[in-house]
Amino acid sequence: MAVELWNRVNVPFPSAVSAVRVPFTAQTAADVETLLTESENVLKLVRSEILQTEVRLLYELLYVLNNSSRGNKTFKALKQVEQCANRLKNMKLEAALQELSDLCPNRIQRQLSIKDGQCFVPSQPRLEWICLKVLGAARLMSCTLSRCSRAFTLSKQQMKWEEFVILNVVITSMLSRLWVIFRGVLLALSGLYRQLLELLGDVARAQPMPFLTDFSLPADLAQFLGSSDALLLTKHPAHSRARQEKKQAAKKLPAEAKKTCTQKRKLKEDLGVAVKRGVGLGADRKSFFKLCRTFTEGKSTPKQMCRADRRHEFQKQVREAASFSHMEIRVDEMIRWCKSQRMGKEKRLLTFLRLKCRQMKCLEAAGYNVQRKLQTFKKEACWASSPEGSAPKTLRSLASRRRSVHGIICFHSLRRRFMMRGGVKRKEQAGRQRRARLSGDDQRSRTAREATHQSTDSDTHNDIDDIFASAGPLCYFSHPGGEEEVQE
């Protein structure tokens, strides 16, 4: 399938002269000057440091997310934006516009050429070639804007799901800036194309050398892009229309009405008026606060009444639920309602219960009997919709359980330490008493043993002496067999 000339990255350059000598008038000089201004606007936007910075940021994000987010839709949309930015570089629009500016006469040459009546300007093939470049760049910019919008929508949707919030904030801000810059480039290209067609008509009448024979240039970029992208070429039509209507209404107002309006505006802007208060500095504030408290407690606001009705309705639906499947539907509806009402605590509790409900739903689908669990879950869901009083045991946070268990363990450890310390003291006292008793008994027994020993020694010594004295002198000898014998 043949590709259109404007859709090619490298448009074939015409084999003809780049500049021709044509009759030069004041109108032609004005057209050339306007063309140079529009070309300079496009070059400023394409060469701007802001655009280069945003494109580098896009490259860095894609480099970081290359491995972790390949299957993500937002990442794929960002890759498409990157392809459009690379295509803008590869088509070399900047070099083509710079060559066009070099071929056009400058201010001094234009002044001299008006007097002379003739001047060198870009030829018809050269201008048609530049028009093809501008058409391709305009279609590329419209495609880039649609890709930026799609990536912005996907990133915003992911941010609503509370996924990678900081990353999506960076992506959305970058895409919004890129969208604004590329739309500015598209508007500048529209003005440049209009001036190119005007100069092309003058050159074609003076030196006709047609280059595009099978393709006719559109009369305007809006006609070329279509009705869907034509709105991008308008500069805030709604704001300008509203501003014009306000100006026309102000012109139609009479002088007296204008004076009253200015007086009212002055009164609103005056901030030096003293405010009169009903309660003085020395008044009794206790009665005033008591009155306010009774008023707020006695009458509830419509918002509070609406919340109470919704809670009662949810509790009624929970009590009537026959299975965990119905319970999950009711809990999901209540979570969305709590999120819309900015009820953070109730939303967190119900989100925890939804996870539990999904687990029990799987067990219920497997055929287990979970009716007792369903009754307990109903009580928990009713309490979570209006958390007042003490929470059920199953809904107590893990941190609170750990704190309670840690407190019990600390108490037991302190008690054990105290008991051990008291037991050691009692053991030391008992040991001292035992040692004291043992020392006293030992002394008494030692003295008794010494006394008995002395008495027995003296008695035995006296008896032996008496026996040997009566027997006479004896001599002892050793028998060869080992026995001792006594002989006279």
VENTA-V904719 format. One record per residue. SS is DSSP state (H for helix, E for strand, - for the rest). PSI is psi in whole degrees, 0 to 359 (* if undefined). OMEGA is omega as a letter, one per 30 degrees, with the letter a starting at -180 (* if undefined). Layout:
BEGIN
SS PSI OMEGA
SS PSI OMEGA
END
This chain:
BEGIN
- 129 a
- 139 a
- 141 l
- 153 a
H 320 a
H 342 a
H 5 l
- 147 l
- 315 l
- 99 l
- 130 a
- 132 a
- 136 a
- 138 l
- 71 a
- 173 a
- 150 a
- 335 a
E 144 l
E 158 l
E 121 a
E 161 l
E 136 a
- 120 l
- 181 l
H 323 l
H 318 l
H 322 l
H 320 l
H 321 l
H 319 l
H 319 l
H 317 l
H 321 l
H 317 l
H 323 l
H 315 l
H 321 l
H 322 l
H 325 l
H 316 l
H 317 a
H 323 l
H 318 a
H 320 a
H 324 a
- 2 a
- 145 l
H 331 l
H 314 l
H 318 l
H 321 l
H 317 a
H 323 l
H 321 l
H 321 l
H 320 l
H 317 l
H 318 a
H 318 l
H 317 l
H 327 l
H 320 a
H 321 a
- 8 a
- 319 a
- 327 a
- 340 a
- 39 a
- 325 a
- 3 a
- 139 a
H 323 l
H 321 l
H 319 l
H 322 l
H 323 l
H 325 l
H 324 l
H 322 l
H 321 l
H 320 l
H 321 l
H 319 l
H 321 l
H 324 l
H 323 l
H 324 l
H 319 a
H 335 a
- 350 l
- 47 l
H 324 a
H 317 l
H 323 a
H 318 l
H 327 l
H 321 l
H 323 l
H 318 l
H 326 l
H 328 a
H 333 a
- 145 l
- 147 l
- 188 a
H 317 a
H 318 l
H 324 l
H 316 l
H 318 l
H 325 a
H 331 l
H 320 l
H 322 a
H 325 l
- 354 l
E 152 a
E 156 l
E 127 l
E 166 l
E 141 a
- 171 a
H 315 l
H 321 l
H 317 a
H 322 l
H 323 l
H 319 l
H 323 l
H 320 l
H 318 l
H 317 a
H 321 l
H 315 l
H 320 l
H 323 l
H 315 l
H 323 l
H 321 l
H 319 l
H 321 l
H 320 l
H 320 l
H 319 l
H 322 l
H 320 l
H 319 l
H 319 l
H 316 l
H 322 l
H 317 l
H 316 l
H 319 l
H 321 l
H 321 l
H 320 l
H 327 l
H 326 l
H 330 l
- 2 l
- 43 l
- 123 l
- 59 a
H 312 a
H 317 l
H 318 a
H 329 l
H 317 l
H 318 a
H 315 a
H 319 l
H 319 l
H 317 a
H 322 l
H 320 l
H 318 l
H 320 l
H 316 a
H 318 a
H 314 a
H 328 l
H 323 l
H 321 l
H 319 l
H 318 l
H 320 l
H 323 l
H 326 l
H 314 l
H 322 l
H 318 a
H 322 l
H 316 l
H 327 l
H 319 l
H 323 l
H 313 l
H 325 l
H 322 l
H 318 l
H 318 a
H 321 a
H 326 l
H 326 a
H 311 a
- 83 a
- 119 l
- 77 a
- 138 l
- 320 a
- 107 l
- 328 a
- 0 a
- 131 l
- 133 a
- 135 l
- 155 a
- 337 a
- 156 l
H 329 l
H 321 l
H 325 a
H 320 a
H 331 a
- 172 a
H 330 a
H 322 a
H 358 a
H 333 l
H 338 l
H 341 a
H 356 l
- 140 a
- 85 l
- 68 a
H 326 a
H 317 a
H 318 a
H 322 l
H 317 l
H 322 l
H 321 l
H 321 l
H 321 l
H 320 l
H 318 l
H 321 l
H 324 l
H 325 l
H 326 a
H 341 a
- 142 l
- 173 a
H 321 a
H 319 l
H 323 l
H 321 l
H 316 l
H 321 l
H 317 l
H 323 l
H 317 l
H 320 l
H 321 l
H 320 l
H 322 l
H 324 a
H 349 a
- 122 a
- 9 a
- 10 a
- 132 l
- 142 a
- 125 l
- 127 a
- 144 a
- 331 a
- 123 l
- 177 a
- 329 a
- 7 a
- 163 a
- 117 a
H 342 a
H 316 l
H 323 l
H 314 l
H 324 l
H 320 l
H 318 l
H 321 a
H 315 l
H 325 l
H 316 a
H 325 l
H 326 a
H 322 a
- 124 l
- 149 a
- 161 l
H 327 l
H 318 l
H 320 l
H 320 l
H 319 l
H 318 l
H 318 l
H 319 l
H 322 l
H 316 l
H 321 l
H 318 l
H 317 l
H 323 l
H 317 l
H 324 l
H 318 a
H 332 a
H 353 a
- 135 a
- 347 a
- 171 l
H 338 l
H 312 l
H 324 a
H 321 l
H 322 l
H 315 a
H 319 a
H 321 l
H 316 l
H 319 a
H 325 l
H 317 l
H 322 l
H 319 l
H 323 l
H 321 l
H 329 l
- 0 l
- 45 l
- 89 a
H 317 a
H 313 l
H 322 a
H 317 l
H 316 a
H 317 a
H 329 l
H 320 l
H 319 l
H 330 l
H 320 l
H 317 l
H 322 a
H 322 l
H 323 l
H 314 l
H 331 l
H 321 l
H 318 l
H 321 l
H 321 l
H 332 l
H 350 l
- 8 l
- 154 l
- 113 a
- 28 a
H 321 l
H 320 l
H 327 l
H 319 l
H 318 l
H 321 l
H 325 l
H 317 l
H 318 l
H 319 a
H 320 l
H 319 l
H 323 a
H 331 l
H 330 l
- 82 a
- 93 l
- 138 a
- 196 a
- 143 a
- 153 l
- 159 a
H 325 a
H 341 a
H 357 l
- 141 a
- 154 l
H 327 a
H 320 l
H 322 l
H 318 l
H 321 l
H 317 a
H 316 l
H 320 l
H 322 l
H 319 l
H 318 a
H 317 l
H 320 l
H 316 l
H 321 l
H 319 l
H 320 a
H 317 l
H 320 l
H 319 l
H 318 a
H 320 l
H 319 l
H 318 l
H 323 l
H 323 l
H 319 l
H 316 a
H 322 l
H 321 l
H 318 l
H 318 l
H 322 l
H 319 l
H 314 l
H 320 a
H 318 l
H 323 l
H 317 a
H 318 a
H 322 a
H 320 l
H 317 l
H 322 a
H 319 a
H 317 a
H 319 a
H 325 l
H 315 l
H 321 a
H 318 a
H 321 l
H 317 l
H 315 a
H 322 a
H 318 l
H 317 a
H 318 a
H 321 l
H 315 a
H 322 a
H 315 a
H 323 l
H 320 l
H 321 a
H 319 a
H 320 l
H 319 a
H 321 a
H 312 a
H 330 l
H 322 a
H 331 a
H 330 a
- 191 a
- 136 a
- 152 l
E 143 a
E 139 l
E 163 a
E 129 a
- 144 l
- 328 l
- 355 l
- 355 a
- 148 a
E 137 l
E 152 l
E 126 l
E 157 l
- * *
END
